[in-house]
Amino acid sequence: MARYSIPPELYSSLVPAADLSVLQLIKYCLPLVLPSFPLTTTKDFFNPLPEGPVHIATIQDVPSPPLPIVQALQKDPLWIVTYWMEMFAVRQARDTWMVAEDNLRKMSQLWKAKGKSESLKVIDQCRAALSCISRING
């Protein structure tokens, strides 16, 4: 399983801290996500494998990916899959908070234009709170 774990010495450099504020999370630079992958999907190769214990005969029945894919996978640390999965979870949380912050900004502009100073105070308090709320608690 260690091959799938992000090395502890790299973890804090690759994965945002769990106690980041929402505003820090919104500004956090995440890796790009390719809209499509030019090679055949992994599902084509691993779909025949059942979940749980796998017997040797079952593994031998699964067709091998083309050599270029196997060679490419062999060069990369397998824990990168774990990293990518963590980043998708972080991206989902960040995107949710980005929508919330954007809505607060739009409401602030709208209410500022209408001269609703009391409403603006509430919006400002909400936006200030975003710098205190952590992404895990949020």
N, C-alpha and C positions, 0 to 999 in steps of 0.2 A: 504494500500500500504506500510505502514511502515514495515510490516513483510517481505517485499521483498527488502527493502533498507538496505544497509550495514550501521550499526550503525556509526554515525559520529566519535565517540571516537575510533573506530577500523579502519576506512577507511585509514588513512595515514599509518598505520602499515601494512595493507594488500595489498594496491594498490600502485604501483610505482607512484611517483610524475610525473605530466604532463610535467615538465620542465627538466626531466632527459636528459643528453646528449645521443647521440646514443651509445657511448662506455659504459656508465653506464647502458643503457638499455640492451645491449648485455650481460653484466655481471650479470644482475638482476636474482635472483633465483625465478623461477616460480614453481607453484605446478605441480606435475606429472600428466600426463593424462593417464588414463587406456586405453589400446587399445580396450578393450571390457568390457561389463558390464554383469555379470553372470545372472542378473535378467531380467525379461521381460521389454521391453522398455516402456517409458511413453506414447509413441505414441499409444500403444495398449489400454491405458486407457483414453487418452484425445482426440484422433482422432475424436470421434463422436461429440465433442463439436464444434459448429460453432464459428467463430470469431465474436466479438461484444457482444451485450447483450445476455444473456442466460436465457431461461425460466426454471422455476422449473421442469417442465415435462421433458425437455431435460436433465437436470442434473440427474434426477431420472432414466433416461434410460441408462445412462453410467454405465457400470459394475464397481464395486469396485475392486481396486487392492487387491491381497491377503493380509491378515492380517499382515504378516511379513514386507511387503513393507510399508504399512500404518504406522505401528509402527516405522519403521526405519525413515520414513519421519517426523513423529511427534517429534522425539527426536532431530532432527537437526533444527537450525534456517533456516527459508525459504529464508532469504536473501543470503544464501550460493549459491543459483542458480544465483543471480545477480553477486556475486563475481566471480563465475566460468565463466560467460559470459564475464565479464570484462577481466579476465585473458586470455581468448581465443583471444580477440582483441589485448591485449598486446603481447601475444605470436606471433601472425601473424606479427605485426610490428617488433618485435625483430628478428624473423626469416628472414624477408626481409633484415634488416640491417646487420644481420650476414652474409648473402650471399654476400652483397656488400663489407663488410670489408674483407671477405675471398678472394674475387676477387682482391681487392686492394693489399692484402698481396701476392697473387700469381703473380700478375703483377710486383710487386716490386722485388720479387725474380728472375723472368725471366729477367727483365731489368737490374738488378744488375749483373747477370751472363753475359749479353751481353755488359756490360760497358756503358749503356746509362744513363749518369749522369743527363742530363737535364730532361729526362722522370722520373727519380727517384725523382727529386725535386717536380714535379707535383704530383706524387703519395704520397709523404710525406706530401704535403700541403693538399691533399684530406683526408688523414688519420688524420691529425691534426684537420681538420674541423669537423670530426666526434665527437670530444669531445665538440664541441660547438653547434651542431645541436640538437634541442630537438626532441623527438619522435613524438610530435604532429605536429610540423612544417615539419618534415621529412616525 
